[in-house]
Each structure stands twice: as C-alpha cells, then as structure tokens.
Amino acid sequence: MFKDITPLLQDGAAYRQVIQEMCESFRGQAIDQILAIEARGYLLGAPMAVELGAGFVPVRKAGKLPFDTLRAEYALEYGEAAIEMHKDGLLARHNVLIVDDVLATGGTLAATADLVRQAGATVVGMAVLIELDGLNGRERLQGSPLFSLMHM
C-alpha cells in the first residue's frame, strides 16, 4: 500500500517540524554526508543536510546518473532492482546518514548501506519518516542505528 506524504509536504509548518524531529537524533554527531534515496527520500534528505550542515549525495535508480558510479543490487518482491551513486560522492573518512521516506522490507536501505561500504565510508545512522512494522525491514539493516519518526 502506497503511503502518500504529499499532505505533509503541503503544510510548511508540519514539514519543517518533521525535518527538525528527524534531525534531532543526529545533532552533535559528525555527519559528513546525507545519502537520500530517489525520489521521495530527497524531499527529506536535502533539508536534513542543510539543517545538519552536511553534504547531500543522491542515490538513484541504475542508469540515471551522468558520471562513474558505484552500484548495488537488491531483491524486490517481484524481481530485482539496482541503485547507484557517483563514485566520488563519498570519501573513506566520511560518516554517512542514509535517509528515505518509508522503510518497508529494507532492501533499498540495505543496498544503500552497501554503496556506503563500497566507498569505504561509515554508516552512522538511518532515518525514515515511516516504518511499516509488519514487514520487518529493520531486520535487514544489520544493526545500523535507525530512527523512524512514525510506525504503521
């Protein structure tokens, strides 16, 4: 079932509050880059990067980025998919926060964490707006600290 976050985005005060609350668990941590997952993750990750004083690295579907990329494949309930980021998006010394809108089965977040490891960087946390508890996606994230603003 699709979770529509459009009403939240249309309410400036609520949108600002969500960004601030999602950042709260990570304030004071050394976060160099935020990786956000196409496309709705960008709507959360970019303002979080600004709020936390971090850089922003987009993670996109395979074949959409114009430069040399790192690639991670993952399983979907109906097949396979791949995501990519620019090879120069992260340095080995970077501490990275991964952001997306919804955690369902965890495949996309786990694949994004794989991109971070390929770059030699460190995942210091993950943040999602909504966690779908019945799908047990948290179990696929190998103990990475995870902040979920809402549970459904």
C-alpha positions as CSV (number, residue, x, y, z in Angstrom):
1,M,0.0,0.0,0.0
2,F,1.4,3.4,-1.0
3,K,1.9,5.9,1.8
4,D,1.2,9.4,0.5
5,I,3.3,12.1,2.1
6,T,2.0,14.9,-0.1
7,P,-0.3,16.4,2.6
8,L,2.7,16.7,4.9
9,L,4.8,18.5,2.2
10,Q,2.0,21.0,1.6
11,D,1.9,22.1,5.2
12,G,5.0,24.3,5.7
13,A,4.9,24.2,9.5
14,A,4.4,20.5,9.7
15,Y,7.1,19.8,7.0
16,R,9.6,22.0,9.0
17,Q,8.7,20.2,12.2
18,V,9.2,16.7,10.6
19,I,12.7,17.8,9.3
20,Q,13.7,19.1,12.7
21,E,12.4,16.0,14.5
22,M,14.2,13.7,12.1
23,C,17.4,15.6,12.7
24,E,17.1,15.7,16.4
25,S,18.6,12.2,17.0
26,F,21.6,13.1,14.9
27,R,22.5,16.6,16.2
28,G,26.0,16.8,17.6
29,Q,27.2,13.7,15.6
30,A,29.9,14.1,13.0
31,I,27.8,13.6,9.8
32,D,29.7,14.5,6.6
33,Q,27.1,13.4,4.0
34,I,23.5,12.5,3.8
35,L,22.6,9.9,1.2
36,A,19.0,10.1,0.2
37,I,17.1,7.6,-2.0
38,E,15.3,8.7,-5.1
39,A,12.8,10.3,-5.2
40,R,10.8,11.0,-2.0
41,G,13.9,10.5,0.1
42,Y,15.3,13.6,-1.5
43,L,12.4,15.7,-0.1
44,L,13.6,14.7,3.4
45,G,17.3,14.2,3.0
46,A,18.1,17.6,1.3
47,P,16.6,19.8,4.0
48,M,18.1,17.5,6.7
49,A,21.5,18.0,5.1
50,V,21.0,21.8,5.3
51,E,19.8,21.6,8.9
52,L,22.7,19.4,10.0
53,G,25.4,21.2,8.0
54,A,26.2,18.1,5.9
55,G,26.6,17.5,2.2
56,F,24.0,15.7,0.1
57,V,24.5,12.7,-2.2
58,P,21.6,11.4,-4.3
59,V,21.1,7.7,-4.7
60,R,19.3,6.9,-8.0
61,K,17.9,4.1,-10.0
62,A,20.5,2.4,-12.2
63,G,21.5,4.3,-15.3
64,K,20.2,7.8,-14.2
65,L,23.5,9.4,-13.0
66,P,25.9,11.1,-15.5
67,F,29.2,10.0,-14.0
68,D,31.1,6.8,-13.0
69,T,29.0,5.1,-10.3
70,L,29.0,2.5,-7.6
71,R,26.1,0.0,-7.9
72,A,24.2,-2.2,-5.5
73,E,21.5,-4.7,-6.5
74,Y,18.7,-5.8,-4.2
75,A,15.7,-8.1,-4.4
76,L,12.1,-6.8,-4.7
77,E,9.0,-8.9,-4.0
78,Y,8.5,-9.1,-7.8
79,G,12.1,-9.2,-9.1
80,E,15.4,-7.3,-8.8
81,A,16.5,-3.7,-8.9
82,A,19.7,-1.7,-8.7
83,I,20.7,1.7,-7.3
84,E,23.7,3.8,-7.9
85,M,25.6,6.8,-6.6
86,H,28.6,8.7,-8.1
87,K,31.9,7.1,-7.3
88,D,33.2,10.4,-6.0
89,G,30.1,11.0,-3.8
90,L,31.8,9.8,-0.6
91,L,35.3,9.6,0.8
92,A,36.6,6.8,3.0
93,R,36.7,9.2,6.0
94,H,33.0,10.2,5.6
95,N,30.4,9.5,8.2
96,V,27.1,9.0,6.4
97,L,23.4,9.3,7.4
98,I,21.0,7.5,5.0
99,V,17.5,9.0,4.6
100,D,14.4,7.7,2.9
101,D,10.6,8.2,3.3
102,V,9.4,4.7,4.1
103,L,11.1,1.6,5.5
104,A,9.2,-1.4,4.2
105,T,11.2,-4.6,3.6
106,G,14.5,-2.9,4.0
107,G,16.0,-3.8,0.6
108,T,16.6,-0.3,-0.6
109,L,18.1,0.9,2.6
110,A,20.4,-2.2,2.9
111,A,21.5,-1.7,-0.7
112,T,22.3,2.0,0.0
113,A,24.4,0.9,3.0
114,D,26.2,-1.4,0.7
115,L,27.1,1.6,-1.5
116,V,28.5,3.4,1.5
117,R,30.6,0.4,2.4
118,Q,31.8,0.1,-1.3
119,A,33.1,3.7,-1.0
120,G,34.9,2.8,2.3
121,A,32.7,5.3,4.3
122,T,30.8,4.6,7.5
123,V,27.0,4.4,8.0
124,V,26.4,6.3,11.3
125,G,22.6,6.0,11.1
126,M,19.5,5.8,9.0
127,A,16.4,7.9,9.2
128,V,12.9,7.3,7.8
129,L,9.7,9.2,8.1
130,I,7.5,6.0,8.3
131,E,8.4,2.4,9.3
132,L,6.0,-0.3,8.3
133,D,6.4,-2.5,11.3
134,G,4.7,-5.6,9.9
135,L,7.2,-6.0,7.1
136,N,10.2,-6.4,9.4
137,G,12.5,-4.3,7.3
138,R,14.6,-3.3,10.3
139,E,15.9,-6.9,10.5
140,R,17.7,-6.5,7.1
141,L,19.7,-3.4,8.2
142,Q,22.5,-5.3,10.1
143,G,22.3,-3.3,13.3
144,S,22.6,0.1,11.8
145,P,21.1,2.8,14.1
146,L,17.7,3.5,12.7
147,F,15.4,6.4,13.6
148,S,11.7,6.2,12.5
149,L,9.5,9.2,13.1
150,M,6.3,7.2,12.7
151,H,5.4,3.5,12.9
152,M,2.5,1.9,11.0
